[in-house]
Amino acid sequence: MSQGQIPVGVAFANAMQDRGSSHWPGGPQNRLEPIYDPILRPRFKLKPAAKIFTIGSCFARNIEEHLGRMGFDVPALSLSVPPEEWRPAPSIVDKFTPPSAVQEIERSLEMLRHPERIEQIIDDLLFPTPDGRVIDLELRQFMPVSRQRAHERRRHILEVFANAFDADCVVITLGLVECWMDRVTGRAIQEAPHALALRRARDRFALKVLSYPEVLAATERMVQLLIEHGRADVKILLTVSPVPFRSTFSGTDVVMANCYSKSTLRTAAQVVYENFDQVDYFPSYEIVTMSRAPNVWMPDLMHVHPDFIAKVVDFFARDYVQASNPLADREYRTIHTLEASFEPHPPFAWGVTLPPALRHLTAQSGSLRRSPLRLFEDELQLGPAHQDFQSIAQLGGGAYTFFGAKLYFSTSDGSDPNTNGRALTVRLIDGLGDEPG
């Protein structure tokens, strides 16, 4: 996609070079059911265990949890605050709007460059309460704490955010355009001023529904700072949170307000992608909103199901992470071929009993150990592995688990493994012992 004109020859070539991605993914080439599978052309690749810094809306918190489980270095997971201040701890630094996110990056940079000013920088964030405590206006919940605790917490947050300038990749999740402002400082505050102390000073705060130019300017500013002060080879991945408004303060129907919000953020992300070679766009918003799987959403139809978030992160790993154990390098060896006698568990799961010789390598009840076994469909490694039964049955897409005496799995395309003609093999990383123990 380009902001300028595309010559007719290039336009037709774009449409014909990959009909799988240029034509709507319905019909025989259905890529929407059960899960929208995007065809991506990543601008960069990351090494396994790369340092990934995440900033943005609550969806950024969901992503980082799964990245951490996959072995990436995710500094945000080290953030710790007492449960009465916020739970889970990293969510206290959610940044729902681009202005609030860029403020955190700017402030972290200023504190790192001018440590002698840290005390004053922190004090400028604090709102005094009648009982002598303070509220940090740029953290969630607006929980009053002592001034000493506010400074202690901010220094800890700085330790975490300093990693933004030393990360291999920074993932920026754009969330909302309804931005609450402090009229005194001209800065964005974290969320609606619902705390009693803030309601008493209600004239100090106002809502600003961000325009497209304002969203673009804040996002570009954030990217520029990360490029200028981060690693020379830093990679930046933009994404838009699929999580909608819980409520809108704009006076517009919440669904319409949400559509404006996501459209504005998505458009800004596209332009930033086109303006910076170090930036790529990852379609988490599209994967969630376009998938036809039955349990994309939690019952509130607002939060994305954790198992589905895992699928989103799996797509990220598939396309953006350098393979550490490619089959072409013979780093897996086949230790068992499965017979085509699989028991259906609708809509997408299948089960089979494993031979006793493999059961010491499966996950066991009461143990945190994950199975080293991998499942292949012909030469395609299925995944994600280690999934719970409900996720496999409801989401499919190649998810599986080796547990106890059983293998529960789904095929890559939802077809019947008893009749699709594909060989299913259990493999083990070459060099990893398969002796009992």
C-alpha positions as CSV (number, residue, x, y, z in Angstrom):
1,M,0.0,0.0,0.0
2,S,1.3,3.5,-0.8
3,Q,0.1,7.0,-0.1
4,G,1.0,8.0,-3.7
5,Q,-0.2,6.8,-7.1
6,I,0.6,3.3,-8.2
7,P,1.3,2.8,-11.9
8,V,-1.2,0.5,-13.6
9,G,1.3,-2.2,-14.4
10,V,2.5,-2.3,-10.8
11,A,-1.1,-2.4,-9.5
12,F,-2.0,-5.3,-11.7
13,A,1.2,-7.1,-10.8
14,N,0.4,-6.6,-7.1
15,A,-3.0,-8.2,-7.6
16,M,-1.6,-11.2,-9.6
17,Q,1.7,-12.0,-7.9
18,D,0.0,-13.6,-4.9
19,R,-3.7,-14.3,-5.4
20,G,-3.8,-15.9,-2.0
21,S,-3.3,-12.5,-0.3
22,S,-4.8,-10.1,-2.9
23,H,-8.2,-11.8,-3.1
24,W,-10.7,-11.9,-0.3
25,P,-10.1,-15.0,1.8
26,G,-13.4,-16.7,1.4
27,G,-14.5,-19.7,-0.7
28,P,-12.1,-22.5,-1.4
29,Q,-9.2,-20.6,0.1
30,N,-10.9,-19.7,3.3
31,R,-8.5,-18.0,5.7
32,L,-11.2,-16.7,8.0
33,E,-12.5,-19.9,9.5
34,P,-11.9,-20.8,12.2
35,I,-9.0,-18.2,12.5
36,Y,-8.0,-15.5,10.1
37,D,-4.5,-16.5,8.9
38,P,-2.8,-13.4,7.5
39,I,-0.3,-13.6,4.7
40,L,2.6,-11.4,5.9
41,R,5.8,-10.2,4.4
42,P,7.8,-9.2,7.5
43,R,10.4,-6.4,7.2
44,F,12.5,-8.1,9.8
45,K,13.2,-11.2,11.8
46,L,14.0,-11.6,15.5
47,K,16.2,-14.1,17.1
48,P,14.7,-16.5,19.7
49,A,15.0,-15.0,23.2
50,A,15.3,-11.5,21.8
51,K,14.5,-8.6,24.1
52,I,11.0,-7.3,23.3
53,F,9.8,-4.2,25.1
54,T,6.0,-3.7,25.0
55,I,4.1,-0.5,25.5
56,G,0.4,0.5,25.0
57,S,-3.0,-0.7,25.9
58,C,-4.1,-3.6,28.0
59,F,-3.7,-5.9,25.0
60,A,0.0,-5.2,25.2
61,R,-0.1,-6.9,28.6
62,N,-1.8,-9.9,27.1
63,I,0.8,-10.2,24.4
64,E,3.8,-9.9,26.7
65,E,2.6,-12.7,29.0
66,H,2.6,-15.1,26.0
67,L,5.9,-13.8,24.7
68,G,7.5,-14.4,28.0
69,R,6.2,-18.0,28.0
70,M,7.8,-18.5,24.6
71,G,11.2,-17.6,25.9
72,F,11.6,-14.0,24.9
73,D,13.2,-11.5,27.2
74,V,10.2,-9.3,28.2
75,P,11.3,-6.5,30.6
76,A,7.7,-5.4,31.4
77,L,7.1,-8.7,33.2
78,S,9.6,-7.7,35.8
79,L,7.4,-4.7,36.9
80,S,6.2,-5.3,40.5
81,V,3.7,-3.4,42.7
82,P,1.7,-4.5,45.7
83,P,-1.7,-6.0,44.7
84,E,-3.6,-3.2,46.4
85,E,-2.0,-0.8,43.9
86,W,-2.9,-2.8,40.9
87,R,-3.2,-6.4,39.8
88,P,-1.6,-7.7,37.6
89,A,1.3,-5.4,38.2
90,P,2.4,-4.5,34.6
91,S,-1.2,-3.2,33.9
92,I,-0.6,-0.2,36.1
93,V,1.4,1.3,33.3
94,D,-1.1,0.6,30.5
95,K,-1.0,3.4,28.0
96,F,-4.4,3.5,26.2
97,T,-3.8,6.5,24.0
98,P,-0.8,7.6,21.8
99,P,-0.2,10.8,23.8
100,S,0.0,8.9,27.1
101,A,2.4,6.4,25.6
102,V,4.8,9.0,24.1
103,Q,4.7,10.9,27.4
104,E,6.1,7.8,29.2
105,I,8.9,7.4,26.6
106,E,9.7,11.1,26.8
107,R,9.8,11.1,30.6
108,S,11.9,8.0,30.8
109,L,14.4,9.5,28.4
110,E,14.5,12.7,30.3
111,M,15.1,11.0,33.7
112,L,17.9,8.9,32.2
113,R,19.6,11.9,30.7
114,H,19.1,14.1,33.7
115,P,19.2,12.0,36.9
116,E,19.6,15.2,39.0
117,R,16.1,16.2,38.0
118,I,14.3,12.9,38.8
119,E,12.8,14.1,42.0
120,Q,11.2,17.1,40.3
121,I,10.0,15.1,37.3
122,I,8.2,12.7,39.6
123,D,6.7,15.5,41.7
124,D,5.2,17.1,38.6
125,L,3.1,13.9,38.1
126,L,1.6,13.9,41.5
127,F,-1.8,15.2,42.6
128,P,-2.1,15.9,46.4
129,T,-5.1,14.5,48.3
130,P,-6.7,16.0,51.3
131,D,-5.2,13.4,53.6
132,G,-1.6,14.2,52.7
133,R,-1.1,11.4,50.2
134,V,-0.6,11.8,46.4
135,I,-2.0,10.3,43.2
136,D,0.2,9.6,40.2
137,L,-1.9,10.9,37.3
138,E,-0.3,8.7,34.7
139,L,-0.8,5.4,36.4
140,R,-4.0,3.3,36.5
141,Q,-6.6,3.3,39.3
142,F,-5.4,6.7,40.8
143,M,-4.7,4.9,44.1
144,P,-3.4,7.5,46.7
145,V,-0.1,6.5,48.2
146,S,2.5,8.3,50.3
147,R,4.9,10.7,48.5
148,Q,7.8,8.4,49.4
149,R,6.0,5.4,47.9
150,A,5.1,7.4,44.7
151,H,8.8,8.2,44.2
152,E,9.9,4.7,44.9
153,R,7.4,3.2,42.5
154,R,8.4,5.7,39.7
155,R,12.0,4.8,40.0
156,H,11.1,1.2,39.6
157,I,9.1,2.0,36.5
158,L,12.0,3.9,35.1
159,E,14.2,0.8,35.6
160,V,11.7,-1.1,33.5
161,F,11.2,1.5,30.8
162,A,14.9,2.1,30.4
163,N,14.8,-1.2,28.5
164,A,12.9,0.5,25.7
165,F,16.2,2.0,24.6
166,D,18.1,-1.3,24.6
167,A,15.5,-3.6,23.2
168,D,15.8,-5.6,20.0
169,C,12.2,-4.9,19.2
170,V,9.6,-2.5,20.7
171,V,6.0,-3.5,20.3
172,I,3.6,-0.5,20.4
173,T,-0.1,-1.4,20.8
174,L,-2.4,1.5,20.0
175,G,-5.6,1.4,22.0
176,L,-8.0,4.3,22.2
177,V,-8.5,7.9,21.0
178,E,-10.6,9.2,23.9
179,C,-7.9,10.9,25.9
180,W,-8.3,12.6,29.3
181,M,-6.3,15.7,29.7
182,D,-5.0,17.7,32.7
183,R,-5.7,21.3,31.8
184,V,-3.1,22.6,34.3
185,T,-0.2,20.7,32.8
186,G,-1.5,20.1,29.3
187,R,-0.6,16.4,29.6
188,A,-2.7,13.3,29.2
189,I,-3.7,11.5,32.3
190,Q,-4.1,7.7,32.4
191,E,-7.9,7.3,32.4
192,A,-11.2,9.0,33.4
193,P,-10.7,11.0,36.6
194,H,-13.0,8.7,38.7
195,A,-11.2,8.9,42.0
196,L,-12.9,11.1,44.6
197,A,-10.0,13.4,45.0
198,L,-9.9,14.0,41.3
199,R,-13.7,14.5,41.0
200,R,-13.4,17.3,43.6
201,A,-11.1,19.0,41.1
202,R,-13.3,18.2,38.1
203,D,-12.7,21.5,36.3
204,R,-9.0,20.7,36.1
205,F,-9.7,17.8,33.7
206,A,-11.3,17.4,30.3
207,L,-11.9,14.8,27.6
208,K,-10.2,15.1,24.2
209,V,-11.3,12.9,21.3
210,L,-8.1,12.8,19.3
211,S,-8.1,13.6,15.7
212,Y,-6.2,11.6,13.1
213,P,-3.4,14.3,12.9
214,E,-3.0,14.2,16.7
215,V,-2.8,10.4,16.7
216,L,-0.3,10.4,13.8
217,A,1.9,13.1,15.4
218,A,2.1,11.3,18.8
219,T,2.8,7.9,17.2
220,E,5.5,9.3,14.9
221,R,7.1,11.1,17.8
222,M,7.3,7.9,19.8
223,V,8.9,6.0,16.9
224,Q,11.4,8.8,16.3
225,L,12.5,8.8,19.9
226,L,13.0,5.0,19.9
227,I,15.0,5.2,16.7
228,E,17.1,8.1,17.8
229,H,17.9,6.9,21.3
230,G,17.5,3.1,21.0
231,R,19.7,0.4,19.5
232,A,21.0,1.2,16.1
233,D,19.2,-1.9,14.7
234,V,16.0,-1.5,16.8
235,K,12.9,-2.9,15.2
236,I,9.5,-1.4,15.9
237,L,6.2,-3.4,15.5
238,L,3.0,-1.4,15.5
239,T,-0.3,-3.0,16.2
240,V,-3.8,-2.0,17.1
241,S,-5.6,-3.4,20.1
242,P,-8.8,-5.3,19.2
243,V,-10.3,-4.6,22.6
244,P,-13.2,-2.1,22.2
245,F,-14.3,0.7,24.5
246,R,-15.9,-0.4,27.7
247,S,-17.8,2.8,27.5
248,T,-17.5,6.1,25.6
249,F,-17.7,9.6,27.0
250,S,-18.1,11.2,23.6
251,G,-22.0,11.2,23.5
252,T,-21.8,8.8,20.4
253,D,-23.1,5.3,20.4
254,V,-20.2,3.2,21.8
255,V,-20.0,0.9,18.8
256,M,-19.7,3.9,16.4
257,A,-17.2,5.6,18.7
258,N,-15.1,2.4,18.8
259,C,-15.2,2.2,15.0
260,Y,-13.9,5.7,14.7
261,S,-11.2,5.0,17.3
262,K,-9.9,1.8,15.7
263,S,-10.1,3.2,12.2
264,T,-8.1,6.3,13.2
265,L,-5.4,4.3,15.0
266,R,-5.2,1.8,12.1
267,T,-4.8,4.6,9.6
268,A,-2.0,6.2,11.6
269,A,-0.2,2.9,12.0
270,Q,-0.3,2.4,8.3
271,V,1.2,5.8,7.6
272,V,3.9,5.4,10.2
273,Y,4.7,2.0,8.6
274,E,5.1,3.7,5.2
275,N,7.3,6.5,6.6
276,F,9.8,4.5,8.6
277,D,11.8,1.5,7.3
278,Q,12.4,0.2,10.8
279,V,8.7,-0.1,11.5
280,D,6.4,-3.0,10.6
281,Y,2.7,-3.5,11.2
282,F,1.3,-6.7,12.7
283,P,-2.4,-7.3,12.3
284,S,-3.5,-8.4,15.7
285,Y,-6.6,-6.2,15.3
286,E,-7.5,-7.9,12.1
287,I,-6.8,-11.5,13.3
288,V,-9.1,-11.1,16.2
289,T,-12.0,-9.2,14.6
290,M,-12.1,-11.2,11.3
291,S,-11.8,-14.7,12.8
292,R,-14.9,-16.9,12.8
293,A,-13.8,-19.2,15.7
294,P,-16.5,-19.6,18.3
295,N,-14.5,-18.4,21.4
296,V,-12.5,-15.5,20.1
297,W,-14.1,-13.3,22.9
298,M,-14.7,-13.8,26.6
299,P,-18.4,-13.7,27.6
300,D,-18.3,-9.9,27.9
301,L,-17.6,-9.7,24.1
302,M,-15.0,-7.1,25.0
303,H,-11.9,-9.0,26.1
304,V,-10.1,-11.5,23.9
305,H,-10.0,-15.1,25.2
306,P,-6.5,-15.9,26.5
307,D,-6.3,-19.0,24.4
308,F,-7.0,-16.9,21.3
309,I,-4.4,-14.3,22.3
310,A,-1.9,-17.3,22.3
311,K,-2.9,-18.0,18.7
312,V,-2.2,-14.3,17.8
313,V,1.3,-14.5,19.4
314,D,1.9,-17.8,17.6
315,F,1.3,-16.0,14.2
316,F,3.8,-13.4,15.3
317,A,6.4,-16.0,16.2
318,R,5.8,-17.9,12.9
319,D,6.4,-14.9,10.7
320,Y,8.8,-12.7,12.8
321,V,11.1,-15.1,14.6
322,Q,14.0,-16.9,13.1
323,A,13.6,-20.6,13.2
324,S,15.9,-22.1,15.7
325,N,15.3,-25.8,14.8
326,P,14.4,-26.0,11.1
327,L,13.5,-29.5,9.9
328,A,15.7,-28.9,6.9
329,D,18.7,-29.0,9.3
330,R,17.5,-32.5,10.5
331,E,17.3,-31.2,14.1
332,Y,14.2,-33.4,14.6
333,R,14.0,-37.1,14.3
334,T,10.9,-39.2,14.0
335,I,10.3,-41.6,16.9
336,H,6.8,-42.7,16.1
337,T,4.3,-42.6,13.2
338,L,0.7,-42.4,14.2
339,E,-1.9,-44.8,12.8
340,A,-5.0,-43.3,11.2
341,S,-7.4,-44.2,13.9
342,F,-8.2,-40.9,15.6
343,E,-11.2,-40.3,17.9
344,P,-13.1,-37.0,17.1
345,H,-13.7,-34.4,19.7
346,P,-15.8,-31.8,17.8
347,P,-15.5,-29.3,16.5
348,F,-11.7,-29.4,15.8
349,A,-9.9,-31.8,18.2
350,W,-8.9,-35.4,17.7
351,G,-7.4,-37.9,20.2
352,V,-5.3,-41.0,20.1
353,T,-3.7,-43.2,22.8
354,L,0.1,-43.2,22.7
355,P,2.3,-46.3,23.0
356,P,3.7,-46.9,26.5
357,A,7.3,-46.2,25.3
358,L,6.4,-42.5,24.7
359,R,4.5,-41.7,27.9
360,H,7.6,-40.8,30.0
361,L,8.0,-37.9,27.5
362,T,4.5,-36.4,27.9
363,A,3.3,-33.8,30.3
364,Q,1.9,-35.3,33.5
365,S,-0.8,-34.3,35.9
366,G,0.5,-32.2,38.8
367,S,3.8,-31.5,37.0
368,L,4.9,-28.2,35.4
369,R,7.1,-30.0,32.9
370,R,6.3,-29.5,29.3
371,S,6.6,-32.4,26.8
372,P,9.6,-32.2,24.4
373,L,7.6,-34.1,21.8
374,R,6.6,-32.3,18.6
375,L,3.8,-33.2,16.2
376,F,4.3,-33.0,12.4
377,E,1.7,-33.2,9.6
378,D,3.8,-34.4,6.7
379,E,6.7,-31.9,6.9
380,L,4.8,-29.2,8.6
381,Q,5.4,-28.8,12.3
382,L,2.0,-28.2,13.9
383,G,1.4,-25.8,16.8
384,P,1.1,-24.2,19.2
385,A,2.1,-27.1,21.5
386,H,1.1,-27.5,25.2
387,Q,-2.4,-26.2,24.7
388,D,-5.4,-27.1,26.9
389,F,-8.1,-29.4,25.5
390,Q,-10.7,-26.7,25.2
391,S,-8.4,-24.5,23.1
392,I,-7.6,-27.4,20.8
393,A,-11.2,-28.4,20.4
394,Q,-12.6,-24.9,19.9
395,L,-9.8,-23.1,18.0
396,G,-8.1,-25.9,16.1
397,G,-5.4,-24.5,13.7
398,G,-2.8,-27.2,14.5
399,A,-2.9,-26.8,18.3
400,Y,-2.0,-29.9,20.3
401,T,-0.8,-31.4,23.6
402,F,1.0,-34.6,24.6
403,F,-0.5,-35.3,28.1
404,G,-0.4,-38.5,30.0
405,A,-1.2,-41.5,27.8
406,K,-2.9,-39.3,25.1
407,L,-2.2,-37.0,22.3
408,Y,-5.0,-34.4,21.6
409,F,-4.5,-32.4,18.5
410,S,-6.1,-30.5,15.6
411,T,-5.1,-30.5,11.9
412,S,-3.7,-27.4,10.2
413,D,-6.8,-26.9,8.2
414,G,-9.6,-28.6,10.2
415,S,-9.7,-31.6,8.0
416,D,-10.2,-35.2,9.2
417,P,-6.8,-36.8,9.9
418,N,-8.3,-40.2,9.3
419,T,-9.0,-39.4,5.6
420,N,-6.9,-36.4,4.6
421,G,-3.9,-38.6,3.5
422,R,-1.3,-36.8,5.5
423,A,1.2,-38.6,7.7
424,L,1.3,-37.6,11.3
425,T,4.6,-38.2,13.1
426,V,5.8,-37.7,16.6
427,R,9.3,-36.2,16.6
428,L,12.0,-35.2,19.1
429,I,14.7,-32.7,18.9
430,D,17.9,-34.4,17.7
431,G,20.3,-34.9,20.5
432,L,17.6,-34.9,23.2
433,G,17.6,-38.2,24.9
434,D,14.4,-40.2,24.8
435,E,15.4,-42.6,27.6
436,P,12.9,-43.0,30.5
437,G,13.3,-40.6,33.5
